[in-house]
Amino acid sequence: MALTARQAQYREYLHSPRWRVLRWLRKVLDLGACQDCLKRGRITRHGLQVHHNTYRNKGGSLEGELFDTVTLCADCHAKRHGKAARND
């Protein structure tokens, strides 16, 4: 299946130096742990990904985008996108 222009642009953004720095900063601010798991009393530090809560700030101010993101494990990230987690 071919990507739409919007999907291709987003994929390119995810490989940018800006996103690498932003992703690193978010993980540092979240102490290298999944924030959804922490809310449930678990500490998950493996398979971490950075999730945009909204896409309004993507590519805007670094501060705005940084505070519109959260660190999640792969399972919680899948749940946020309405997909089944690996362990479900």
N, C-alpha and C positions, 0 to 999 in steps of 0.2 A: 504494500500500500504506500503510495507516494505521500510525502508530507505536504501540507498546505504551506503557503508562503509564510504565514504567521508562525506555524510550528517550526519551520526551518530557521526563521529569524530567532526564535526562542532557543532552539538547540544551539545555534551559533553563540548566543549570549551566554549560555551555560558553560561555554568553553573559553570565555573571555577572562583576561587578567582581573578585571573589576569583580566578576562573580567569584573568582577564586579567593580574592582578598575578603570580600563580603562574607562568603561562606565560612572562612576561617574565623573572622571576627565574631560571627554569630555563635559558632561552636564554643569559642572562648567565653563569651558572655553567658552562655548556658552551661558553663562548667563541664562541657564534653559529655552531656547526658541528655537523653530524650526527655523533653518537658512533659509530654503526655503520660509517660510511664511514671515520672516523679509524682505527678498528681494522684496516681494510684498507689503510691508507696513503693514503687520499684525503681531501681537504678539500672538503666540500660545504657551501656557505653559502646556497644558494637553496632555496626551497620548504620551509622548515623548519616542523616541527610538533612539538608536545610530546605524548609518549605516556605513558600510565599503564602501568607495568610490571604492577601489580595494581590492583584497585579497592578494596582494603581500607582505604586511607587517604583516599579521596575524601570531602571534606567534613569530615574530622576535623581534627587539628592541621595548621596550615599547614606546619610543619616536616616532619611525617610524610608529608604528601602531596607536598611538594617533593622529598623524597629518594626518592619512589616513582615519579618521572617521569624522562624522558630526552628530549633533543632529537634528532629524526630528520628526514631529508629525506623527501619524500613517497614515494619508492620504497622506502626502508628501512622506513618506517611501514607501508606496504602489506604488505611481506614479514612483518613482525612479526604482522600480523593474518591471515596465510595467504593473502593475495591476490596476484595477479600484479602485478609492478611494471610501469610504463609501458614500460620499455625491454627487458623480457624477451620 
